[in-house]
Amino acid sequence: MKKELICISCPLGCHLTVDAENKTVTGNTCKRGEIYGLNEVINPVRVITSTVKIEGARLPVLPVKTNGAIPKNMNFEAMNIINSVTCTAPIKVGDVIIKDILGTGIDVVAARSLD
């Protein structure tokens, strides 16, 4: 199976053709494009950025993000968990809001401090 995509590893935006069966990439100008293309087709992952409700702060929501990438097919389930969380101020940037989301070993952390 061949898939075409645009590389986002650097500003060049190379047009890649990835052959998942043979694990080859063409169209890349650098090694990062080859790595990106294979990963995107074989094992796509994403960092999630979102917000959670917060009580006792001057804002109603706290920006959060995963501190690493999780498998793309888990994004909707992870968002359901994130949307169900309410935390309480004060929160410091980097505080763990959800530990080990979906057993991935990745935490959801605060992306901002709120008193």
Biopython code that builds the backbone (N, CA, C, O; Angstrom):
import numpy as np
from Bio.PDB.StructureBuilder import StructureBuilder

atoms = [
    (1, "MET", "N", (0.839, -1.176, 0.000)),
    (1, "MET", "CA", (0.000, 0.000, 0.000)),
    (1, "MET", "C", (0.888, 1.245, 0.000)),
    (1, "MET", "O", (1.754, 1.392, 0.863)),
    (2, "LYS", "N", (0.677, 2.126, -0.953)),
    (2, "LYS", "CA", (1.412, 3.379, -1.021)),
    (2, "LYS", "C", (0.506, 4.509, -0.563)),
    (2, "LYS", "O", (-0.690, 4.533, -0.855)),
    (3, "LYS", "N", (1.110, 5.450, 0.168)),
    (3, "LYS", "CA", (0.362, 6.602, 0.643)),
    (3, "LYS", "C", (1.187, 7.850, 0.380)),
    (3, "LYS", "O", (2.403, 7.849, 0.569)),
    (4, "GLU", "N", (0.523, 8.914, -0.056)),
    (4, "GLU", "CA", (1.197, 10.177, -0.303)),
    (4, "GLU", "C", (0.843, 11.156, 0.806)),
    (4, "GLU", "O", (-0.311, 11.262, 1.222)),
    (5, "LEU", "N", (1.875, 11.877, 1.280)),
    (5, "LEU", "CA", (1.646, 12.888, 2.298)),
    (5, "LEU", "C", (2.704, 13.954, 2.213)),
    (5, "LEU", "O", (3.702, 13.805, 1.509)),
    (6, "ILE", "N", (2.479, 15.034, 2.936)),
    (6, "ILE", "CA", (3.434, 16.135, 2.962)),
    (6, "ILE", "C", (4.157, 16.092, 4.302)),
    (6, "ILE", "O", (3.529, 16.031, 5.359)),
    (7, "CYS", "N", (5.465, 16.125, 4.245)),
    (7, "CYS", "CA", (6.290, 16.045, 5.449)),
    (7, "CYS", "C", (6.187, 17.341, 6.246)),
    (7, "CYS", "O", (6.201, 18.435, 5.682)),
    (8, "ILE", "N", (6.085, 17.202, 7.572)),
    (8, "ILE", "CA", (6.028, 18.371, 8.446)),
    (8, "ILE", "C", (7.239, 18.438, 9.375)),
    (8, "ILE", "O", (7.220, 19.165, 10.368)),
    (9, "SER", "N", (8.290, 17.685, 9.058)),
    (9, "SER", "CA", (9.473, 17.664, 9.920)),
    (9, "SER", "C", (10.323, 18.920, 9.815)),
    (9, "SER", "O", (11.034, 19.265, 10.759)),
    (10, "CYS", "N", (10.262, 19.598, 8.698)),
    (10, "CYS", "CA", (11.011, 20.843, 8.527)),
    (10, "CYS", "C", (10.228, 21.754, 7.589)),
    (10, "CYS", "O", (9.206, 21.333, 7.046)),
    (11, "PRO", "N", (10.674, 22.981, 7.384)),
    (11, "PRO", "CA", (9.911, 23.923, 6.548)),
    (11, "PRO", "C", (9.830, 23.578, 5.055)),
    (11, "PRO", "O", (9.059, 24.216, 4.338)),
    (12, "LEU", "N", (10.584, 22.606, 4.564)),
    (12, "LEU", "CA", (10.573, 22.305, 3.130)),
    (12, "LEU", "C", (9.240, 21.732, 2.654)),
    (12, "LEU", "O", (8.836, 21.997, 1.522)),
    (13, "GLY", "N", (8.546, 20.953, 3.488)),
    (13, "GLY", "CA", (7.255, 20.386, 3.102)),
    (13, "GLY", "C", (7.352, 19.442, 1.922)),
    (13, "GLY", "O", (6.580, 19.559, 0.970)),
    (14, "CYS", "N", (8.276, 18.521, 1.967)),
    (14, "CYS", "CA", (8.472, 17.571, 0.869)),
    (14, "CYS", "C", (7.225, 16.714, 0.647)),
    (14, "CYS", "O", (6.525, 16.357, 1.595)),
    (15, "HIS", "N", (6.962, 16.394, -0.612)),
    (15, "HIS", "CA", (5.859, 15.501, -0.980)),
    (15, "HIS", "C", (6.392, 14.074, -0.950)),
    (15, "HIS", "O", (7.192, 13.677, -1.798)),
    (16, "LEU", "N", (5.938, 13.315, 0.034)),
    (16, "LEU", "CA", (6.448, 11.970, 0.242)),
    (16, "LEU", "C", (5.513, 10.926, -0.343)),
    (16, "LEU", "O", (4.295, 11.100, -0.356)),
    (17, "THR", "N", (6.095, 9.851, -0.821)),
    (17, "THR", "CA", (5.352, 8.647, -1.178)),
    (17, "THR", "C", (5.913, 7.545, -0.289)),
    (17, "THR", "O", (7.101, 7.225, -0.337)),
    (18, "VAL", "N", (5.022, 6.972, 0.530)),
    (18, "VAL", "CA", (5.435, 5.961, 1.501)),
    (18, "VAL", "C", (4.857, 4.618, 1.082)),
    (18, "VAL", "O", (3.648, 4.477, 0.895)),
    (19, "ASP", "N", (5.727, 3.646, 0.939)),
    (19, "ASP", "CA", (5.328, 2.271, 0.656)),
    (19, "ASP", "C", (5.455, 1.501, 1.970)),
    (19, "ASP", "O", (6.550, 1.115, 2.377)),
    (20, "ALA", "N", (4.304, 1.286, 2.628)),
    (20, "ALA", "CA", (4.299, 0.655, 3.952)),
    (20, "ALA", "C", (4.754, -0.802, 3.897)),
    (20, "ALA", "O", (5.405, -1.285, 4.823)),
    (21, "GLU", "N", (4.419, -1.494, 2.827)),
    (21, "GLU", "CA", (4.790, -2.912, 2.719)),
    (21, "GLU", "C", (6.298, -3.103, 2.639)),
    (21, "GLU", "O", (6.851, -3.991, 3.287)),
    (22, "ASN", "N", (6.961, -2.270, 1.847)),
    (22, "ASN", "CA", (8.412, -2.374, 1.676)),
    (22, "ASN", "C", (9.190, -1.450, 2.609)),
    (22, "ASN", "O", (10.421, -1.466, 2.633)),
    (23, "LYS", "N", (8.456, -0.648, 3.374)),
    (23, "LYS", "CA", (9.048, 0.307, 4.314)),
    (23, "LYS", "C", (10.052, 1.225, 3.629)),
    (23, "LYS", "O", (11.189, 1.381, 4.076)),
    (24, "THR", "N", (9.595, 1.836, 2.517)),
    (24, "THR", "CA", (10.434, 2.787, 1.790)),
    (24, "THR", "C", (9.706, 4.117, 1.650)),
    (24, "THR", "O", (8.477, 4.177, 1.625)),
    (25, "VAL", "N", (10.499, 5.179, 1.561)),
    (25, "VAL", "CA", (9.965, 6.531, 1.392)),
    (25, "VAL", "C", (10.713, 7.189, 0.252)),
    (25, "VAL", "O", (11.940, 7.115, 0.184)),
    (26, "THR", "N", (9.977, 7.837, -0.648)),
    (26, "THR", "CA", (10.603, 8.616, -1.712)),
    (26, "THR", "C", (10.058, 10.034, -1.645)),
    (26, "THR", "O", (8.970, 10.277, -1.124)),
    (27, "GLY", "N", (10.836, 10.964, -2.184)),
    (27, "GLY", "CA", (10.431, 12.364, -2.217)),
    (27, "GLY", "C", (11.003, 13.187, -1.078)),
    (27, "GLY", "O", (10.881, 14.412, -1.079)),
    (28, "ASN", "N", (11.620, 12.537, -0.113)),
    (28, "ASN", "CA", (12.194, 13.268, 1.015)),
    (28, "ASN", "C", (13.561, 13.830, 0.654)),
    (28, "ASN", "O", (14.314, 13.233, -0.116)),
    (29, "THR", "N", (13.869, 15.004, 1.233)),
    (29, "THR", "CA", (15.182, 15.594, 1.002)),
    (29, "THR", "C", (16.138, 15.287, 2.141)),
    (29, "THR", "O", (17.353, 15.414, 1.989)),
    (30, "CYS", "N", (15.596, 14.887, 3.274)),
    (30, "CYS", "CA", (16.459, 14.592, 4.417)),
    (30, "CYS", "C", (15.986, 13.321, 5.129)),
    (30, "CYS", "O", (14.908, 12.799, 4.844)),
    (31, "LYS", "N", (16.795, 12.846, 6.037)),
    (31, "LYS", "CA", (16.501, 11.619, 6.781)),
    (31, "LYS", "C", (15.254, 11.788, 7.657)),
    (31, "LYS", "O", (14.519, 10.826, 7.883)),
    (32, "ARG", "N", (15.016, 13.012, 8.151)),
    (32, "ARG", "CA", (13.832, 13.244, 8.988)),
    (32, "ARG", "C", (12.552, 12.949, 8.221)),
    (32, "ARG", "O", (11.582, 12.461, 8.801)),
    (33, "GLY", "N", (12.538, 13.235, 6.939)),
    (33, "GLY", "CA", (11.365, 12.960, 6.114)),
    (33, "GLY", "C", (11.084, 11.476, 6.013)),
    (33, "GLY", "O", (9.930, 11.051, 6.047)),
    (34, "GLU", "N", (12.135, 10.692, 5.890)),
    (34, "GLU", "CA", (11.975, 9.236, 5.829)),
    (34, "GLU", "C", (11.402, 8.706, 7.144)),
    (34, "GLU", "O", (10.479, 7.891, 7.143)),
    (35, "ILE", "N", (11.945, 9.168, 8.246)),
    (35, "ILE", "CA", (11.472, 8.732, 9.564)),
    (35, "ILE", "C", (10.025, 9.159, 9.776)),
    (35, "ILE", "O", (9.195, 8.359, 10.209)),
    (36, "TYR", "N", (9.721, 10.429, 9.468)),
    (36, "TYR", "CA", (8.355, 10.934, 9.621)),
    (36, "TYR", "C", (7.375, 10.135, 8.770)),
    (36, "TYR", "O", (6.326, 9.714, 9.259)),
    (37, "GLY", "N", (7.706, 9.926, 7.516)),
    (37, "GLY", "CA", (6.804, 9.222, 6.601)),
    (37, "GLY", "C", (6.491, 7.814, 7.058)),
    (37, "GLY", "O", (5.330, 7.405, 7.064)),
    (38, "LEU", "N", (7.506, 7.075, 7.437)),
    (38, "LEU", "CA", (7.275, 5.705, 7.906)),
    (38, "LEU", "C", (6.447, 5.687, 9.182)),
    (38, "LEU", "O", (5.510, 4.897, 9.304)),
    (39, "ASN", "N", (6.784, 6.554, 10.137)),
    (39, "ASN", "CA", (6.018, 6.600, 11.382)),
    (39, "ASN", "C", (4.568, 7.002, 11.143)),
    (39, "ASN", "O", (3.657, 6.441, 11.752)),
    (40, "GLU", "N", (4.355, 7.957, 10.273)),
    (40, "GLU", "CA", (2.995, 8.456, 10.028)),
    (40, "GLU", "C", (2.105, 7.393, 9.388)),
    (40, "GLU", "O", (0.902, 7.358, 9.645)),
    (41, "VAL", "N", (2.675, 6.545, 8.575)),
    (41, "VAL", "CA", (1.883, 5.511, 7.910)),
    (41, "VAL", "C", (1.781, 4.243, 8.768)),
    (41, "VAL", "O", (0.717, 3.628, 8.837)),
    (42, "ILE", "N", (2.869, 3.857, 9.412)),
    (42, "ILE", "CA", (2.888, 2.599, 10.161)),
    (42, "ILE", "C", (2.350, 2.756, 11.584)),
    (42, "ILE", "O", (1.583, 1.916, 12.053)),
    (43, "ASN", "N", (2.749, 3.828, 12.270)),
    (43, "ASN", "CA", (2.346, 4.019, 13.663)),
    (43, "ASN", "C", (2.114, 5.505, 13.938)),
    (43, "ASN", "O", (2.943, 6.138, 14.593)),
    (44, "PRO", "N", (0.997, 6.083, 13.451)),
    (44, "PRO", "CA", (0.770, 7.514, 13.649)),
    (44, "PRO", "C", (0.484, 7.844, 15.112)),
    (44, "PRO", "O", (-0.293, 7.155, 15.774)),
    (45, "VAL", "N", (1.116, 8.897, 15.602)),
    (45, "VAL", "CA", (0.925, 9.357, 16.973)),
    (45, "VAL", "C", (0.683, 10.867, 16.966)),
    (45, "VAL", "O", (1.061, 11.564, 16.024)),
    (46, "ARG", "N", (0.049, 11.358, 18.028)),
    (46, "ARG", "CA", (-0.234, 12.783, 18.144)),
    (46, "ARG", "C", (-0.061, 13.253, 19.583)),
    (46, "ARG", "O", (-0.301, 12.502, 20.528)),
    (47, "VAL", "N", (0.358, 14.504, 19.734)),
    (47, "VAL", "CA", (0.314, 15.193, 21.020)),
    (47, "VAL", "C", (-1.051, 15.878, 21.063)),
    (47, "VAL", "O", (-1.460, 16.515, 20.093)),
    (48, "ILE", "N", (-1.746, 15.746, 22.176)),
    (48, "ILE", "CA", (-3.067, 16.361, 22.319)),
    (48, "ILE", "C", (-2.931, 17.656, 23.111)),
    (48, "ILE", "O", (-2.264, 17.690, 24.146)),
    (49, "THR", "N", (-3.562, 18.716, 22.626)),
    (49, "THR", "CA", (-3.698, 19.958, 23.381)),
    (49, "THR", "C", (-5.179, 20.219, 23.555)),
    (49, "THR", "O", (-5.959, 20.054, 22.617)),
    (50, "SER", "N", (-5.569, 20.627, 24.755)),
    (50, "SER", "CA", (-6.984, 20.837, 25.040)),
    (50, "SER", "C", (-7.115, 21.718, 26.277)),
    (50, "SER", "O", (-6.168, 22.404, 26.663)),
    (51, "THR", "N", (-8.280, 21.697, 26.889)),
    (51, "THR", "CA", (-8.515, 22.395, 28.148)),
    (51, "THR", "C", (-9.325, 21.504, 29.072)),
    (51, "THR", "O", (-10.050, 20.616, 28.622)),
    (52, "VAL", "N", (-9.195, 21.752, 30.378)),
    (52, "VAL", "CA", (-10.044, 21.097, 31.377)),
    (52, "VAL", "C", (-10.686, 22.192, 32.216)),
    (52, "VAL", "O", (-10.164, 23.304, 32.308)),
    (53, "LYS", "N", (-11.819, 21.872, 32.825)),
    (53, "LYS", "CA", (-12.477, 22.824, 33.721)),
    (53, "LYS", "C", (-11.619, 22.999, 34.962)),
    (53, "LYS", "O", (-10.978, 22.060, 35.436)),
    (54, "ILE", "N", (-11.622, 24.218, 35.475)),
    (54, "ILE", "CA", (-10.883, 24.497, 36.716)),
    (54, "ILE", "C", (-11.773, 25.330, 37.630)),
    (54, "ILE", "O", (-12.449, 26.258, 37.187)),
    (55, "GLU", "N", (-11.760, 24.984, 38.899)),
    (55, "GLU", "CA", (-12.520, 25.717, 39.908)),
    (55, "GLU", "C", (-11.582, 26.560, 40.744)),
    (55, "GLU", "O", (-10.448, 26.162, 41.011)),
    (56, "GLY", "N", (-12.060, 27.739, 41.163)),
    (56, "GLY", "CA", (-11.281, 28.601, 42.038)),
    (56, "GLY", "C", (-10.222, 29.421, 41.347)),
    (56, "GLY", "O", (-9.340, 29.967, 42.009)),
    (57, "ALA", "N", (-10.284, 29.523, 40.039)),
    (57, "ALA", "CA", (-9.306, 30.325, 39.285)),
    (57, "ALA", "C", (-10.026, 31.473, 38.591)),
    (57, "ALA", "O", (-11.253, 31.475, 38.490)),
    (58, "ARG", "N", (-9.265, 32.439, 38.119)),
    (58, "ARG", "CA", (-9.881, 33.582, 37.436)),
    (58, "ARG", "C", (-10.407, 33.233, 36.044)),
    (58, "ARG", "O", (-11.199, 33.982, 35.472)),
    (59, "LEU", "N", (-9.971, 32.105, 35.502)),
    (59, "LEU", "CA", (-10.459, 31.631, 34.206)),
    (59, "LEU", "C", (-11.241, 30.342, 34.411)),
    (59, "LEU", "O", (-10.972, 29.612, 35.365)),
    (60, "PRO", "N", (-12.207, 30.040, 33.538)),
    (60, "PRO", "CA", (-13.015, 28.834, 33.716)),
    (60, "PRO", "C", (-12.352, 27.542, 33.232)),
    (60, "PRO", "O", (-12.777, 26.448, 33.603)),
    (61, "VAL", "N", (-11.311, 27.669, 32.406)),
    (61, "VAL", "CA", (-10.635, 26.482, 31.876)),
    (61, "VAL", "C", (-9.127, 26.631, 31.970)),
    (61, "VAL", "O", (-8.587, 27.737, 31.972)),
    (62, "LEU", "N", (-8.460, 25.482, 32.049)),
    (62, "LEU", "CA", (-7.001, 25.405, 32.140)),
    (62, "LEU", "C", (-6.474, 24.722, 30.884)),
    (62, "LEU", "O", (-6.916, 23.619, 30.563)),
    (63, "PRO", "N", (-5.539, 25.347, 30.159)),
    (63, "PRO", "CA", (-4.959, 24.657, 29.009)),
    (63, "PRO", "C", (-4.085, 23.483, 29.464)),
    (63, "PRO", "O", (-3.308, 23.604, 30.410)),
    (64, "VAL", "N", (-4.226, 22.356, 28.778)),
    (64, "VAL", "CA", (-3.455, 21.154, 29.090)),
    (64, "VAL", "C", (-2.922, 20.546, 27.801)),
    (64, "VAL", "O", (-3.388, 20.862, 26.706)),
    (65, "LYS", "N", (-1.933, 19.665, 27.954)),
    (65, "LYS", "CA", (-1.402, 18.938, 26.805)),
    (65, "LYS", "C", (-0.808, 17.631, 27.289)),
    (65, "LYS", "O", (-0.474, 17.487, 28.465)),
    (66, "THR", "N", (-0.680, 16.684, 26.384)),
    (66, "THR", "CA", (0.013, 15.459, 26.736)),
    (66, "THR", "C", (1.513, 15.758, 26.703)),
    (66, "THR", "O", (1.976, 16.552, 25.884)),
    (67, "ASN", "N", (2.270, 15.116, 27.599)),
    (67, "ASN", "CA", (3.705, 15.383, 27.641)),
    (67, "ASN", "C", (4.482, 14.461, 26.702)),
    (67, "ASN", "O", (5.699, 14.311, 26.814)),
    (68, "GLY", "N", (3.759, 13.861, 25.790)),
    (68, "GLY", "CA", (4.333, 13.008, 24.760)),
    (68, "GLY", "C", (3.225, 12.641, 23.776)),
    (68, "GLY", "O", (2.062, 12.991, 23.978)),
    (69, "ALA", "N", (3.586, 11.955, 22.743)),
    (69, "ALA", "CA", (2.610, 11.571, 21.726)),
    (69, "ALA", "C", (1.951, 10.252, 22.094)),
    (69, "ALA", "O", (2.591, 9.348, 22.631)),
    (70, "ILE", "N", (0.643, 10.159, 21.793)),
    (70, "ILE", "CA", (-0.096, 8.920, 22.016)),
    (70, "ILE", "C", (-0.583, 8.401, 20.669)),
    (70, "ILE", "O", (-0.690, 9.178, 19.719)),
    (71, "PRO", "N", (-0.879, 7.113, 20.562)),
    (71, "PRO", "CA", (-1.373, 6.588, 19.290)),
    (71, "PRO", "C", (-2.610, 7.350, 18.801)),
    (71, "PRO", "O", (-3.528, 7.628, 19.573)),
    (72, "LYS", "N", (-2.615, 7.675, 17.535)),
    (72, "LYS", "CA", (-3.677, 8.479, 16.943)),
    (72, "LYS", "C", (-5.053, 7.856, 17.151)),
    (72, "LYS", "O", (-6.035, 8.577, 17.326)),
    (73, "ASN", "N", (-5.140, 6.524, 17.134)),
    (73, "ASN", "CA", (-6.443, 5.882, 17.276)),
    (73, "ASN", "C", (-6.997, 5.991, 18.699)),
    (73, "ASN", "O", (-8.137, 5.592, 18.938)),
    (74, "MET", "N", (-6.227, 6.516, 19.639)),
    (74, "MET", "CA", (-6.692, 6.718, 21.018)),
    (74, "MET", "C", (-7.137, 8.153, 21.287)),
    (74, "MET", "O", (-7.589, 8.457, 22.391)),
    (75, "ASN", "N", (-7.019, 9.038, 20.303)),
    (75, "ASN", "CA", (-7.299, 10.453, 20.529)),
    (75, "ASN", "C", (-8.713, 10.727, 21.041)),
    (75, "ASN", "O", (-8.882, 11.492, 21.991)),
    (76, "PHE", "N", (-9.725, 10.122, 20.433)),
    (76, "PHE", "CA", (-11.097, 10.416, 20.833)),
    (76, "PHE", "C", (-11.378, 9.906, 22.241)),
    (76, "PHE", "O", (-12.053, 10.581, 23.018)),
    (77, "GLU", "N", (-10.874, 8.735, 22.575)),
    (77, "GLU", "CA", (-11.059, 8.190, 23.920)),
    (77, "GLU", "C", (-10.319, 9.055, 24.947)),
    (77, "GLU", "O", (-10.833, 9.297, 26.040)),
    (78, "ALA", "N", (-9.127, 9.514, 24.602)),
    (78, "ALA", "CA", (-8.368, 10.399, 25.496)),
    (78, "ALA", "C", (-9.108, 11.716, 25.696)),
    (78, "ALA", "O", (-9.149, 12.243, 26.807)),
    (79, "MET", "N", (-9.687, 12.248, 24.632)),
    (79, "MET", "CA", (-10.444, 13.500, 24.746)),
    (79, "MET", "C", (-11.679, 13.326, 25.628)),
    (79, "MET", "O", (-12.042, 14.247, 26.360)),
    (80, "ASN", "N", (-12.320, 12.179, 25.574)),
    (80, "ASN", "CA", (-13.463, 11.932, 26.458)),
    (80, "ASN", "C", (-13.036, 11.995, 27.918)),
    (80, "ASN", "O", (-13.746, 12.556, 28.752)),
    (81, "ILE", "N", (-11.878, 11.422, 28.226)),
    (81, "ILE", "CA", (-11.360, 11.466, 29.596)),
    (81, "ILE", "C", (-10.994, 12.895, 29.978)),
    (81, "ILE", "O", (-11.362, 13.361, 31.056)),
    (82, "ILE", "N", (-10.280, 13.588, 29.115)),
    (82, "ILE", "CA", (-9.873, 14.969, 29.384)),
    (82, "ILE", "C", (-11.091, 15.850, 29.624)),
    (82, "ILE", "O", (-11.091, 16.670, 30.542)),
    (83, "ASN", "N", (-12.128, 15.689, 28.808)),
    (83, "ASN", "CA", (-13.330, 16.512, 28.941)),
    (83, "ASN", "C", (-14.103, 16.236, 30.222)),
    (83, "ASN", "O", (-14.915, 17.064, 30.637)),
    (84, "SER", "N", (-13.871, 15.096, 30.856)),
    (84, "SER", "CA", (-14.601, 14.757, 32.081)),
    (84, "SER", "C", (-13.913, 15.269, 33.347)),
    (84, "SER", "O", (-14.461, 15.141, 34.441)),
    (85, "VAL", "N", (-12.714, 15.848, 33.207)),
    (85, "VAL", "CA", (-11.916, 16.244, 34.366)),
    (85, "VAL", "C", (-12.206, 17.693, 34.778)),
    (85, "VAL", "O", (-12.364, 18.581, 33.941)),
    (86, "THR", "N", (-12.268, 17.895, 36.097)),
    (86, "THR", "CA", (-12.308, 19.235, 36.678)),
    (86, "THR", "C", (-11.214, 19.288, 37.737)),
    (86, "THR", "O", (-11.134, 18.401, 38.587)),
    (87, "CYS", "N", (-10.372, 20.312, 37.694)),
    (87, "CYS", "CA", (-9.313, 20.451, 38.699)),
    (87, "CYS", "C", (-9.565, 21.709, 39.516)),
    (87, "CYS", "O", (-10.458, 22.496, 39.204)),
    (88, "THR", "N", (-8.779, 21.888, 40.553)),
    (88, "THR", "CA", (-8.949, 23.012, 41.462)),
    (88, "THR", "C", (-7.664, 23.826, 41.537)),
    (88, "THR", "O", (-6.570, 23.272, 41.645)),
    (89, "ALA", "N", (-7.809, 25.149, 41.478)),
    (89, "ALA", "CA", (-6.659, 26.050, 41.593)),
    (89, "ALA", "C", (-6.122, 25.990, 43.019)),
    (89, "ALA", "O", (-6.882, 25.697, 43.942)),
    (90, "PRO", "N", (-4.852, 26.255, 43.219)),
    (90, "PRO", "CA", (-3.851, 26.692, 42.245)),
    (90, "PRO", "C", (-3.217, 25.516, 41.498)),
    (90, "PRO", "O", (-3.080, 24.414, 42.028)),
    (91, "ILE", "N", (-2.844, 25.787, 40.274)),
    (91, "ILE", "CA", (-2.166, 24.818, 39.402)),
    (91, "ILE", "C", (-0.937, 25.520, 38.823)),
    (91, "ILE", "O", (-1.000, 26.676, 38.407)),
    (92, "LYS", "N", (0.162, 24.802, 38.808)),
    (92, "LYS", "CA", (1.395, 25.327, 38.210)),
    (92, "LYS", "C", (1.658, 24.636, 36.877)),
    (92, "LYS", "O", (1.315, 23.467, 36.703)),
    (93, "VAL", "N", (2.257, 25.343, 35.954)),
    (93, "VAL", "CA", (2.595, 24.764, 34.661)),
    (93, "VAL", "C", (3.423, 23.496, 34.886)),
    (93, "VAL", "O", (4.364, 23.493, 35.679)),
    (94, "GLY", "N", (3.067, 22.437, 34.190)),
    (94, "GLY", "CA", (3.767, 21.168, 34.316)),
    (94, "GLY", "C", (3.146, 20.213, 35.316)),
    (94, "GLY", "O", (3.492, 19.032, 35.335)),
    (95, "ASP", "N", (2.218, 20.710, 36.165)),
    (95, "ASP", "CA", (1.539, 19.812, 37.108)),
    (95, "ASP", "C", (0.794, 18.725, 36.331)),
    (95, "ASP", "O", (0.176, 19.000, 35.303)),
    (96, "VAL", "N", (0.859, 17.500, 36.828)),
    (96, "VAL", "CA", (0.168, 16.383, 36.186)),
    (96, "VAL", "C", (-1.320, 16.477, 36.526)),
    (96, "VAL", "O", (-1.698, 16.487, 37.697)),
    (97, "ILE", "N", (-2.150, 16.546, 35.496)),
    (97, "ILE", "CA", (-3.600, 16.617, 35.660)),
    (97, "ILE", "C", (-4.199, 15.220, 35.544)),
    (97, "ILE", "O", (-5.085, 14.860, 36.319)),
    (98, "ILE", "N", (-3.722, 14.429, 34.581)),
    (98, "ILE", "CA", (-4.140, 13.031, 34.410)),
    (98, "ILE", "C", (-2.865, 12.208, 34.239)),
    (98, "ILE", "O", (-2.093, 12.427, 33.306)),
    (99, "LYS", "N", (-2.658, 11.268, 35.142)),
    (99, "LYS", "CA", (-1.454, 10.424, 35.084)),
    (99, "LYS", "C", (-1.702, 9.233, 34.168)),
    (99, "LYS", "O", (-2.756, 8.602, 34.252)),
    (100, "ASP", "N", (-0.751, 8.916, 33.297)),
    (100, "ASP", "CA", (-0.754, 7.706, 32.472)),
    (100, "ASP", "C", (-2.090, 7.502, 31.739)),
    (100, "ASP", "O", (-2.767, 6.492, 31.935)),
    (101, "ILE", "N", (-2.448, 8.458, 30.909)),
    (101, "ILE", "CA", (-3.736, 8.396, 30.212)),
    (101, "ILE", "C", (-3.815, 7.146, 29.336)),
    (101, "ILE", "O", (-2.939, 6.897, 28.509)),
    (102, "LEU", "N", (-4.852, 6.388, 29.525)),
    (102, "LEU", "CA", (-5.150, 5.164, 28.772)),
    (102, "LEU", "C", (-4.009, 4.146, 28.812)),
    (102, "LEU", "O", (-3.853, 3.350, 27.886)),
    (103, "GLY", "N", (-3.221, 4.171, 29.871)),
    (103, "GLY", "CA", (-2.139, 3.208, 30.014)),
    (103, "GLY", "C", (-0.996, 3.393, 29.028)),
    (103, "GLY", "O", (-0.239, 2.457, 28.770)),
    (104, "THR", "N", (-0.868, 4.594, 28.477)),
    (104, "THR", "CA", (0.164, 4.868, 27.479)),
    (104, "THR", "C", (1.507, 5.248, 28.094)),
    (104, "THR", "O", (2.527, 5.266, 27.404)),
    (105, "GLY", "N", (1.508, 5.551, 29.391)),
    (105, "GLY", "CA", (2.718, 6.058, 30.020)),
    (105, "GLY", "C", (2.882, 7.554, 29.824)),
    (105, "GLY", "O", (3.874, 8.132, 30.269)),
    (106, "ILE", "N", (1.931, 8.183, 29.169)),
    (106, "ILE", "CA", (1.957, 9.617, 28.881)),
    (106, "ILE", "C", (0.991, 10.320, 29.837)),
    (106, "ILE", "O", (-0.131, 9.860, 30.050)),
    (107, "ASP", "N", (1.442, 11.442, 30.412)),
    (107, "ASP", "CA", (0.605, 12.221, 31.322)),
    (107, "ASP", "C", (0.002, 13.416, 30.596)),
    (107, "ASP", "O", (0.555, 13.905, 29.611)),
    (108, "VAL", "N", (-1.151, 13.881, 31.101)),
    (108, "VAL", "CA", (-1.731, 15.144, 30.668)),
    (108, "VAL", "C", (-1.304, 16.169, 31.708)),
    (108, "VAL", "O", (-1.586, 16.005, 32.895)),
    (109, "VAL", "N", (-0.621, 17.229, 31.267)),
    (109, "VAL", "CA", (-0.066, 18.208, 32.179)),
    (109, "VAL", "C", (-0.617, 19.606, 31.903)),
    (109, "VAL", "O", (-1.085, 19.903, 30.804)),
    (110, "ALA", "N", (-0.549, 20.450, 32.923)),
    (110, "ALA", "CA", (-0.986, 21.840, 32.792)),
    (110, "ALA", "C", (-0.031, 22.591, 31.884)),
    (110, "ALA", "O", (1.187, 22.469, 32.017)),
    (111, "ALA", "N", (-0.575, 23.360, 30.969)),
    (111, "ALA", "CA", (0.246, 24.147, 30.053)),
    (111, "ALA", "C", (0.337, 25.604, 30.498)),
    (111, "ALA", "O", (0.925, 26.441, 29.813)),
    (112, "ARG", "N", (-0.269, 25.897, 31.684)),
    (112, "ARG", "CA", (-0.256, 27.267, 32.208)),
    (112, "ARG", "C", (-0.457, 27.201, 33.718)),
    (112, "ARG", "O", (-1.086, 26.277, 34.231)),
    (113, "SER", "N", (0.074, 28.172, 34.408)),
    (113, "SER", "CA", (-0.174, 28.282, 35.844)),
    (113, "SER", "C", (-1.419, 29.128, 36.055)),
    (113, "SER", "O", (-1.611, 30.144, 35.386)),
    (114, "LEU", "N", (-2.263, 28.705, 36.987)),
    (114, "LEU", "CA", (-3.450, 29.480, 37.363)),
    (114, "LEU", "C", (-3.590, 29.450, 38.866)),
    (114, "LEU", "O", (-3.599, 28.385, 39.483)),
    (115, "ASP", "N", (-3.703, 30.661, 39.464)),
    (115, "ASP", "CA", (-3.924, 30.777, 40.922)),
    (115, "ASP", "C", (-5.390, 30.927, 41.222)),
    (115, "ASP", "O", (-5.773, 31.039, 42.386)),
]
sb = StructureBuilder()
sb.init_structure("model")
sb.init_model(0)
sb.init_chain("A")
sb.init_seg("    ")
for serial, (resi, resn, name, xyz) in enumerate(atoms, 1):
    if name == "N":
        sb.init_residue(resn, " ", resi, " ")
    sb.init_atom(name, np.array(xyz, "f"), 0.0, 1.0, " ", f" {name:<3s}", serial, name[0])
structure = sb.get_structure()
